[in-house]
Amino acid sequence: MTKRAALQLGVHLGQQNAPMADMALLWKRFDDVVDWISVWDHLYEAPPNGGKTPHFEAVATLGALAAVTSQARIGCLMFCAPFRNPAVLAKSCVAIDHISGGRFEPGFGAGWHEPEFRAHGYDFPSTGVRFDMLTDAFEIITGMLGPAATTTHRGEHFSVDDVTCVPGPLNGSMPLWAGGRGPKRTPAIAARYCSGWNVPYVDPVEYRRLNQQLDAACEAIGRDPATLERSINLAFHMGADRASADTELQRIIDQWGPETAARVTGGALTGLADDVLERIGAYRDAGADLVNVALRLPVDDDALEMYLTDVVPQARTAWPS
């Protein structure tokens, strides 16, 4: 049996509801502790609030993240393929990669939040069409970030003609990610194009089932499933004490509404430090190589400090390999 790599731990911080300077301070704080730091690619806030919450665009934010950190892998979960010309996005990824010293690992998805599409002048086609756009994007981006001198791709939605990408990735290649819980096209895309796969906010039972789908997609094209890194984003709602833990549970209901709250809780870290460690272990057993806490500011700083100084070291000791 192939020995698994040590469990990695990360932070996925939505770039909203805080000044850029405050987020930079958090990134620096995380950089000394965790293995991974990522942002998302929304044009509006999440949970949705009609575009009224202060929110920063992803490419520019990633340049800042790359510049103020030096150790953690950095990523975007996920760039929305319909938002940008993929050839231009590939060039942006190279710039971010060089700023970071070769630590950038971008992810790409089909997008889902119709209001931000409409508000910014984008059509919101069917899910199938958006995945066709994503496939076109992967063909172009993998070509441009690969060893070929030029890339040509004639797709239904995006095309390039003998395009170059100089300089390429700093280390000669760049790990790419896909994400989502789709049953067919998402696993197939991850298996074909990517080094890693991520899904947010599912419980351990569902996470195991999705990993089995990925295994099957890899095996269908002759790829060793162990070569595809698996990660999970979990909403961060732990507390430093019982009272604050109960407050965080109520916060989920207030943010998402009672009906969605049960689903969010299923994909969240709640309770106290021991509860969180047990939950991380359940995801490790279900196939996770990387567990990210997903933060939406403001966050309980006492709980966050406990996570970084108590939970993270204990998790590293519990799952070293």
C-alpha positions as CSV (number, residue, x, y, z in Angstrom):
1,M,0.0,0.0,0.0
2,T,1.3,3.5,-0.9
3,K,2.1,5.5,2.2
4,R,0.0,8.7,2.4
5,A,1.7,12.1,2.7
6,A,1.2,13.9,6.0
7,L,-2.1,15.7,6.4
8,Q,-1.9,19.4,5.3
9,L,-3.9,22.2,6.9
10,G,-5.0,25.4,5.3
11,V,-7.1,28.5,5.4
12,H,-9.5,29.7,2.7
13,L,-10.3,33.3,3.4
14,G,-13.1,35.1,1.5
15,Q,-11.8,38.5,0.5
16,Q,-14.8,40.5,1.8
17,N,-16.0,42.6,4.7
18,A,-12.5,43.8,5.7
19,P,-9.8,46.3,4.5
20,M,-7.1,44.8,2.4
21,A,-4.5,45.8,5.0
22,D,-6.4,43.7,7.6
23,M,-6.4,40.7,5.3
24,A,-2.7,41.1,4.6
25,L,-2.1,40.9,8.4
26,L,-4.1,37.7,8.6
27,W,-2.3,36.2,5.6
28,K,1.1,36.9,7.3
29,R,-0.2,35.3,10.5
30,F,-1.4,32.2,8.6
31,D,1.8,31.9,6.6
32,D,3.8,30.9,9.7
33,V,1.4,28.2,10.7
34,V,-0.5,26.5,7.8
35,D,0.4,24.8,4.6
36,W,-2.1,26.5,2.2
37,I,-3.9,29.9,1.9
38,S,-6.5,30.6,-0.7
39,V,-9.1,33.1,-1.8
40,W,-12.3,32.7,-3.9
41,D,-13.3,34.2,-7.2
42,H,-16.6,35.9,-6.5
43,L,-17.6,39.4,-7.7
44,Y,-20.2,39.7,-5.0
45,E,-20.1,38.5,-1.4
46,A,-21.1,35.1,0.0
47,P,-23.6,34.5,1.5
48,P,-25.4,36.7,-1.0
49,N,-26.3,40.2,0.2
50,G,-27.2,41.9,-3.1
51,G,-23.6,43.1,-3.7
52,K,-23.7,45.4,-0.7
53,T,-20.8,43.9,1.3
54,P,-17.3,45.3,0.5
55,H,-15.5,42.7,-1.6
56,F,-12.3,42.5,-3.7
57,E,-11.6,40.9,-7.1
58,A,-9.5,37.8,-7.0
59,V,-6.6,38.3,-9.5
60,A,-5.5,41.6,-7.8
61,T,-6.0,40.1,-4.4
62,L,-3.9,37.1,-5.2
63,G,-1.0,39.4,-6.2
64,A,-1.2,41.0,-2.8
65,L,-1.4,37.5,-1.1
66,A,1.6,36.3,-3.1
67,A,3.7,39.4,-2.2
68,V,3.2,39.3,1.6
69,T,3.6,35.6,2.2
70,S,6.7,33.4,1.6
71,Q,6.0,29.8,2.8
72,A,2.4,28.5,2.3
73,R,1.1,27.3,-1.0
74,I,-1.4,29.8,-2.3
75,G,-4.5,29.1,-4.4
76,C,-7.8,30.3,-5.8
77,L,-10.8,28.0,-5.2
78,M,-12.0,28.5,-7.8
79,F,-11.5,30.9,-10.7
80,C,-14.8,31.2,-12.6
81,A,-14.1,30.2,-16.2
82,P,-16.8,32.3,-17.8
83,F,-15.5,35.5,-16.2
84,R,-12.2,35.8,-18.1
85,N,-10.5,35.0,-21.3
86,P,-8.6,31.9,-20.3
87,A,-5.4,32.9,-22.2
88,V,-5.3,36.2,-20.3
89,L,-6.0,34.3,-17.1
90,A,-3.1,32.0,-17.8
91,K,-0.8,35.0,-18.1
92,S,-2.2,36.3,-14.8
93,C,-1.5,33.0,-13.1
94,V,2.1,33.1,-14.3
95,A,2.6,36.6,-12.9
96,I,1.1,35.6,-9.5
97,D,3.3,32.4,-9.5
98,H,6.5,34.5,-10.1
99,I,5.5,37.0,-7.4
100,S,5.0,34.1,-5.0
101,G,8.3,32.4,-5.8
102,G,6.5,29.4,-7.4
103,R,3.9,28.7,-4.8
104,F,0.7,29.4,-6.8
105,E,-1.8,26.6,-7.5
106,P,-4.9,27.9,-9.2
107,G,-8.2,26.2,-9.4
108,F,-10.9,26.6,-12.0
109,G,-14.7,26.0,-12.0
110,A,-17.8,26.7,-13.9
111,G,-19.4,29.2,-11.6
112,W,-22.7,29.1,-9.9
113,H,-23.9,32.4,-8.5
114,E,-26.3,33.8,-11.2
115,P,-26.8,37.2,-9.6
116,E,-23.2,38.2,-9.9
117,F,-23.1,37.0,-13.5
118,R,-26.1,39.1,-14.4
119,A,-25.0,42.2,-12.5
120,H,-21.7,42.3,-14.2
121,G,-23.0,41.8,-17.7
122,Y,-22.3,38.1,-18.2
123,D,-24.8,35.7,-19.6
124,F,-25.7,32.8,-17.3
125,P,-25.9,29.8,-19.6
126,S,-26.9,26.3,-18.6
127,T,-24.7,24.2,-16.4
128,G,-23.7,22.1,-19.4
129,V,-22.6,25.1,-21.4
130,R,-20.7,26.5,-18.4
131,F,-18.8,23.2,-18.1
132,D,-18.1,23.3,-21.9
133,M,-16.6,26.7,-21.3
134,L,-14.6,25.3,-18.4
135,T,-13.2,22.5,-20.6
136,D,-12.2,25.0,-23.3
137,A,-10.5,27.0,-20.6
138,F,-8.5,24.0,-19.3
139,E,-7.4,23.1,-22.8
140,I,-6.0,26.5,-23.2
141,I,-4.5,27.0,-19.7
142,T,-2.9,23.6,-19.6
143,G,-1.4,24.2,-23.0
144,M,-0.1,27.6,-22.1
145,L,1.4,26.5,-18.7
146,G,2.9,23.3,-20.2
147,P,6.2,22.7,-22.1
148,A,4.9,23.5,-25.6
149,A,6.3,26.7,-27.2
150,T,2.9,27.7,-28.5
151,T,-0.8,26.7,-27.9
152,T,-3.6,26.5,-30.5
153,H,-7.1,25.6,-29.5
154,R,-10.3,26.1,-31.4
155,G,-13.2,25.7,-29.0
156,E,-16.8,26.6,-29.2
157,H,-16.4,29.3,-26.5
158,F,-12.7,30.1,-26.3
159,S,-10.0,29.9,-28.9
160,V,-6.3,30.8,-29.2
161,D,-4.0,30.7,-32.2
162,D,-0.3,29.9,-31.7
163,V,-0.3,31.8,-28.4
164,T,2.9,31.9,-26.3
165,C,3.2,32.2,-22.6
166,V,6.7,33.5,-21.8
167,P,7.9,33.3,-19.1
168,G,6.1,30.2,-18.1
169,P,5.6,28.9,-14.5
170,L,8.6,29.7,-12.3
171,N,9.3,26.0,-11.5
172,G,8.5,24.8,-15.1
173,S,5.0,23.7,-14.2
174,M,2.0,24.8,-12.1
175,P,-0.3,22.4,-10.2
176,L,-4.0,23.0,-11.3
177,W,-7.1,22.3,-9.3
178,A,-10.7,21.6,-10.1
179,G,-13.6,21.6,-7.7
180,G,-17.2,20.8,-7.0
181,R,-19.5,17.9,-6.2
182,G,-20.8,17.2,-9.7
183,P,-21.1,13.4,-10.4
184,K,-19.7,13.2,-14.0
185,R,-18.0,16.2,-15.5
186,T,-16.2,17.4,-12.4
187,P,-14.5,14.1,-11.7
188,A,-13.6,13.7,-15.4
189,I,-12.1,17.2,-15.6
190,A,-10.1,16.7,-12.4
191,A,-8.8,13.4,-13.5
192,R,-7.8,14.7,-17.0
193,Y,-6.3,18.1,-16.2
194,C,-5.5,18.5,-12.6
195,S,-3.1,17.9,-9.7
196,G,-5.8,18.5,-7.1
197,W,-9.5,18.5,-6.4
198,N,-11.5,20.5,-3.8
199,V,-15.0,20.4,-2.6
200,P,-16.7,22.7,0.1
201,Y,-19.1,22.0,2.9
202,V,-20.0,18.4,2.7
203,D,-20.1,15.9,5.5
204,P,-17.5,13.0,5.8
205,V,-19.9,10.4,4.4
206,E,-20.6,12.5,1.2
207,Y,-16.9,13.4,1.0
208,R,-16.0,9.7,0.9
209,R,-18.5,9.0,-1.8
210,L,-17.2,11.9,-4.0
211,N,-13.7,10.6,-3.5
212,Q,-14.8,7.2,-4.9
213,Q,-16.2,9.0,-7.9
214,L,-12.8,10.6,-8.4
215,D,-11.1,7.3,-8.1
216,A,-13.3,5.8,-10.8
217,A,-12.7,8.8,-13.1
218,C,-8.9,8.4,-12.7
219,E,-9.1,4.7,-13.3
220,A,-11.2,5.2,-16.4
221,I,-8.3,7.0,-18.1
222,G,-5.6,4.9,-16.7
223,R,-4.4,7.4,-14.0
224,D,-3.4,6.3,-10.5
225,P,-6.0,7.9,-8.2
226,A,-3.3,8.4,-5.6
227,T,-1.7,11.1,-7.9
228,L,-4.7,13.4,-7.4
229,E,-4.6,15.4,-4.2
230,R,-7.9,15.7,-2.4
231,S,-9.0,18.7,-0.2
232,I,-12.0,19.9,1.7
233,N,-13.2,23.4,2.7
234,L,-15.0,23.5,6.0
235,A,-16.8,26.5,7.4
236,F,-15.1,27.7,10.6
237,H,-17.5,27.9,13.5
238,M,-15.6,26.5,16.5
239,G,-15.5,28.3,19.8
240,A,-12.8,28.9,22.4
241,D,-15.3,28.0,25.1
242,R,-18.8,26.5,25.2
243,A,-20.6,29.8,25.2
244,S,-18.8,31.0,22.1
245,A,-19.3,27.6,20.4
246,D,-23.0,27.9,20.9
247,T,-22.9,31.5,19.5
248,E,-21.2,30.2,16.4
249,L,-23.9,27.7,15.8
250,Q,-26.4,30.4,16.0
251,R,-24.3,32.5,13.5
252,I,-24.7,29.8,10.9
253,I,-28.5,30.0,11.2
254,D,-28.4,33.8,11.0
255,Q,-26.1,33.8,8.0
256,W,-27.7,31.1,5.9
257,G,-31.2,30.7,7.2
258,P,-32.7,27.7,9.0
259,E,-33.1,25.4,6.0
260,T,-29.6,25.8,4.7
261,A,-28.0,25.9,8.1
262,A,-28.3,22.1,8.6
263,R,-26.4,21.5,5.3
264,V,-23.7,24.1,6.3
265,T,-23.3,22.6,9.7
266,G,-22.7,19.2,8.1
267,G,-19.7,20.7,6.3
268,A,-18.4,22.8,9.2
269,L,-16.0,22.7,12.1
270,T,-18.1,23.3,15.2
271,G,-17.8,22.9,18.9
272,L,-14.5,23.0,20.9
273,A,-10.9,22.0,20.0
274,D,-11.4,18.3,20.7
275,D,-14.6,18.2,18.6
276,V,-12.7,19.9,15.7
277,L,-9.9,17.4,15.9
278,E,-12.3,14.5,15.8
279,R,-14.0,16.0,12.8
280,I,-10.7,16.5,10.9
281,G,-9.9,12.9,11.6
282,A,-13.2,11.8,10.0
283,Y,-12.3,13.7,6.8
284,R,-8.8,12.3,6.8
285,D,-10.3,8.8,7.0
286,A,-12.6,9.7,4.1
287,G,-9.7,10.6,1.9
288,A,-8.6,14.2,2.6
289,D,-5.0,15.2,2.0
290,L,-5.6,18.9,2.8
291,V,-8.3,20.3,5.2
292,N,-9.0,24.0,4.9
293,V,-10.9,26.2,7.3
294,A,-13.1,28.6,5.3
295,L,-13.3,32.0,7.0
296,R,-15.8,34.8,6.5
297,L,-14.9,37.9,8.4
298,P,-15.4,38.9,11.1
299,V,-14.3,35.8,13.0
300,D,-14.0,35.0,16.7
301,D,-10.3,35.7,17.2
302,D,-10.0,33.7,20.3
303,A,-11.3,30.7,18.5
304,L,-9.1,31.3,15.5
305,E,-6.0,31.6,17.8
306,M,-7.0,28.3,19.5
307,Y,-7.3,26.6,16.1
308,L,-3.9,27.9,14.9
309,T,-1.9,27.3,18.2
310,D,-3.7,24.2,19.5
311,V,-5.6,22.3,16.9
312,V,-3.2,22.6,14.0
313,P,-0.2,21.2,16.0
314,Q,-2.2,18.4,17.4
315,A,-3.5,17.5,13.9
316,R,0.0,17.4,12.5
317,T,1.0,15.0,15.3
318,A,-2.1,12.8,14.9
319,W,-1.7,12.4,11.1
320,P,2.0,12.8,10.2
321,S,1.7,10.4,7.2
